[in-house]
Each structure stands twice: as structure tokens, then as C-alpha cells.
Amino acid sequence: MLRGSSKQDGHMADRRGRRPRYHHGDLREALLAAAEQELVDKGIEGFTLRGAAKRAGVSHAAPAHHFRDTRDLLTALAAVAANRFYRSMKDRQENAEKTPRAQFVALGLGYVEFALASPALFGLMFGSKRPDYAAAELSKPASDAFRLLVDDIAALRDEDPLATPDGRADIAAAWALVHGLAELLIAGRLGFLKQDLEGDLECAILRVINHIVPGGTAAPAAPPDSSQPTSAG
């Protein structure tokens, strides 16, 4: 270690007060964390690579070590979001009854929970053309998340839903209904449900999702370690 510097909080801090220098391997994660906060604060239209670099405490040229441009950084951030999105749904399913209906309802609850907990990332994934959706790091978790829905519809129909027009329509209808619910909750457009939402948000969401697929009700158990509390937006 060079004299005049010390190791603090995972980066090199110059005792003369200059901007910290991140260790190799730390910069990418620091930029992604900064990019997420920049997205939350500035929105997708106001997001810039320079702004993320400034928030991370590095020079505007530093991101080039890991990201070619703003699109590359947003693609990586969308990949982070897609993995969290997948995990939110999968965690709910793993703690739900193993019946097809309960698994579908758990999927929908995990979908909406992620949207409410991380609306900026949700918007980046579904409402922006800036990420490169063909990039492997993003397309893989996105495909995995879609496969959860396809598998649930397959279990409900007892056949591959992608193989028939009606099956594909079921996938589209289920996705549109759950996604629309998430968007309306984020936008605060379900005022007529205010009493239900303020009383017990999870039960209110479950009640709506239960109406998407006929045949009784299903209430999946909550994950034992829920790190993303829901809110009404």
C-alpha cells in the first residue's frame, strides 16, 4: 500500500481529501448502486452516465472501465432489476401451496410487490426503450421470469399454452391484468379501493388477483425473509 493512503469502507481514500478510488471489482457495483439511486431521483428521462458517476464519487470517465455508454449501464441496471423481479415472484411461489392456482396467485403477488417496492426499476424494465433487451445479462432473467408465468398457465390448462391461440391469449390476459394492477397501484388510480388498501394491502392485492383465475381462492404464505415491504405507492 502506498504511504499516505488508508483502506476505508471498501475503497482507497486519499488523506488529502480527494475523491475515493474504488478497488478493482468494486467500481461496477458502486456504479450500479449509484445508477439505481440516480434513476429514482431523476427518472429515466433525466438519467445520465455522468450523473451516476458523480453520485458514485468517481470521475465522469471512470464508468468506461465497465460500461461503454449510458445504454450499457442502464442495461446492466435493468438486469439487476430483472433478477430481483424474478426472485420476488419465485420467493412467493416457494412459500405458497403447490396447487396450480396458489402458484399463479403467488406469482401475481410477487409481481405486484416488486413493482410497488421498486417502481423506478419496474418502469425501467417495462416502460423504457433505453436498455438493450437483447443483451444476454438482461434477456436471461427476463426470460426466466416469463417462463414462470408460462409454466403456471400450463399447470392451470394442463397443456403447453404457447402451443395454441387460446393458450397464448391466456398468457397475455394474465400478464396484462397483473401488470395493469401494478401500474394502477403505482399511479394511485385505484382510489375506490383506498379503504381496502389501507387496511391490509397484501390481502387487497390477493383479493384482486384471485379474481383473475376462477375456481376458489388461494392465499400464499409470505416469504420468511421479506426484504421488500409493500406500500400503496
Order of alpha helices (4+ residues) and beta strands (2+ residues): beta-beta-beta-alpha-alpha-alpha-alpha-alpha-alpha-alpha-alpha-alpha
